[in-house]
Structures are given as structure tokens and as C-alpha cells.
Amino acid sequence: MITETSPHPALLVVDDDVRIRNMLARYFEDEGYSVTCAADGREMRSSMKQRNFDAILLDLSLPGGQDGLELAREIRTHSDVPTIMLTGRDDVVDRIVGLEVGADDYLAKPFHLREVHARLKSILRRRGAAPSAARNGPTGQVLVFEGWSLDLNRRELRRSSDEHVELTTGEFDMLTVLVTHAGRVLTRDQLMDMTRGRQLEAFDRAVDAQIVRLRRKIETDPKHPQLVKSVRGIGYVFTGTVERKKD
């Protein structure tokens, strides 16, 4: 049961190294965040039951049988909270897998605190730059396509039945770019530029992984997509008919 809220952006730091936890906590508290720390998956779950978080900094290597990739996957089963993975291994495969399971960004240790903050602020801006307890502002432009409704202000995706479908920050940004450029073929580089501002290297597989996850959520048959189609050797194109509405 969630019982605690805060007027400040709420950050959860999950790392088994007490020095790193304390360093991140001090820095972000000085920057105006409300910071909670956890040493492992058990403490992370306990913290997430107590309050909503605007973002999570999640270490890749954790004790207790579950690493950060497993926890990131677990988080995505019930939450779209932005997640930045922290790791001592600057491994391309780990980075791609982290993005595939739903992480929004990835930083290798040792990192500069200002860079962590810059990445975090960028993600929160894309989310609407509002704390989790206060995201229900007035609605703005809504894009309607093939039985779906994409609210750009609330950052929500709904079916025609009004069922809410959870999207990660990256998934929402990817879908917004595709829908707002309906009928235009976009390369992987263009998709990375438009969604992440090249904060991450434009790995083809990372973009493809985002598309695969999107298809699972919006396509009737993800193996035979009708909305987000591949263009061999180039990239992707959104083929749905889009209507713009003011809500």
C-alpha cells in the first residue's frame, strides 16, 4: 500500500555499495530530490510499496540472486517508472539487454554525478517533468489511430475500450515519433535522434528491441504487424490513419 508522497521528485537508488548509495543520495538531495535508498531487490520492493517514485537508479550487479536486469524486467511488469541502469561493466551487450528489458538509459561506473543528473533530467522532461503524485494535469493534444488514443500531455496510451496500456518512457517516445510521422519511413538513426537526442549510441538492436516491445502492446498480431512495419535495409514506418483531437 502506497502511503507516502512528496512535493519533490522522488528518486529510488538501488545499489549494494553503501558508498555509492550515500554519494548519490547526498548529491540528489542537495539538488532538491527526495531520495530513498535500497541495497537489493527485497529493499527495492519494500520501498516501492510505500511510495511512488519518479525515477530509479538501478545497479546492474546486486546480491541476493537477482541482478539489475532481472529487477528491471520485474519493474516493467507493473510500472512504467523511468529507470537508469548503473554498472561497473561498460559492456555493449549488457547495455543493449538493459534497454531490451525496459531500462530508459545506461551509465557505466565510474560516472560523473552531473552526467547522471543530466540524463535523469532529460528523462523527466520527456515524462512531463512532474512528480509522480502530480501527473494528472489538464489534457492536451490526443492522437487517435486504429482504435487507440495517445494523449501527448498525460503521456497515456488507451484502447478504444478506455483500457490504459502501460508504456515505458522510451516506448512512449518511440510511439509518439512514429505516430506523428505517420507514412514517413524513418531510419534507426533518425528514431534514435528523435527519441534520445543521441544520449545513447544508436545501436540498431536497441532500436529494434523498442519496436518489438511496442508491437507486443499495440499490434493484434505482433509477428505480422500492421501498424509499425519494417522497411528492409532502412528502418520503420507507421502505416495507421491518424486523427488529431483536442481533449
Secondary structure, 3 states (H helix, E strand, C coil): CCCECCCCCEEEEECCCHHHHHHHHHHHHHCCCEEEEECCHHHHHHHHHHECCCEEEEECCCCCCCCHHHHHHHHHCCCCCCEEEEECCCCHHHHHHHHHCCCCEEEECCCCHHHHHHHHHHHHHHHCCCCHHHCCCCCCEEEEECCEEEECCCCEEEECCCCEECCCHHHHHHHHHHHHCCCCCEEHHHHHHHHHCCCCCCCHHHHHHHHHHHHHHHCCCCCCCCCEEEECCCEEEECCCEEEEEC
